[in-house]
Amino acid sequence: MAGEEAFRVEGRVMEPLPNGTFRVELENGHRLTAFVAGRAKKNFAGLNAGDTVKLQLTPYDLSIGRILVETKTI
């Protein structure tokens, strides 16, 4: 089944980038580029630096993540 090997982590938005992408720093200090896919782009239009989000990562490429949900604003 697709997505079985993916895992979820929390991170903090460092800066918004063009085209619905964001620079995110994980709790362990790793920085990556994250994106919002599909219809969810409408819900995440207001993400700013400092917001905490949950990400989905694959073990194949740890430099890119998919934003699943905004958890809280710091």
C-alpha positions in Angstrom: 0.0 0.0 0.0 1.3 3.5 -0.9 2.4 5.6 2.1 3.2 2.7 4.4 6.9 3.5 4.5 6.3 7.2 5.0 6.7 8.6 8.5 5.4 11.8 10.2 7.4 14.4 12.1 6.8 17.9 13.5 8.7 21.0 12.3 8.6 24.8 12.5 8.2 27.0 9.4 11.4 29.1 8.9 10.3 31.0 5.8 7.6 30.9 3.1 9.0 30.3 -0.4 7.2 30.8 -3.8 4.6 28.4 -5.2 3.3 27.1 -1.9 6.6 25.8 -0.6 8.1 26.4 2.8 11.5 26.1 4.5 10.9 24.0 7.6 13.3 23.0 10.5 12.6 19.8 12.3 13.1 19.3 16.0 16.5 17.7 15.5 17.8 20.7 13.6 17.4 19.2 10.1 16.1 21.7 7.5 14.1 20.8 4.4 11.7 22.1 1.8 8.1 21.3 2.4 5.1 21.7 0.2 1.3 21.6 0.5 -0.4 19.3 -2.1 -3.7 19.4 -3.8 -6.8 21.1 -2.4 -5.1 21.7 1.0 -3.2 24.7 -0.5 -6.3 26.8 0.2 -6.2 25.9 3.9 -2.5 26.7 4.3 -2.3 30.0 2.6 -1.7 31.8 5.9 1.3 29.9 7.1 4.0 32.2 8.4 7.5 31.9 9.9 7.2 30.3 13.4 4.1 28.2 12.7 4.4 24.5 13.8 3.3 21.9 11.2 3.2 18.1 10.9 5.0 16.7 7.9 5.1 13.4 6.0 8.6 12.3 4.9 9.7 9.3 2.9 12.9 7.4 3.8 14.0 7.8 0.2 14.4 11.6 0.2 14.7 13.4 3.5 15.2 16.8 1.9 11.5 17.2 0.8 8.4 16.8 3.0 4.6 17.2 2.6 2.7 19.4 5.0 -0.3 17.5 6.5 -1.6 19.9 9.1 -0.8 23.1 11.0 -0.6 22.3 14.7 -0.2 25.7 16.4 1.3 29.1 16.1 4.3 30.0 18.3 
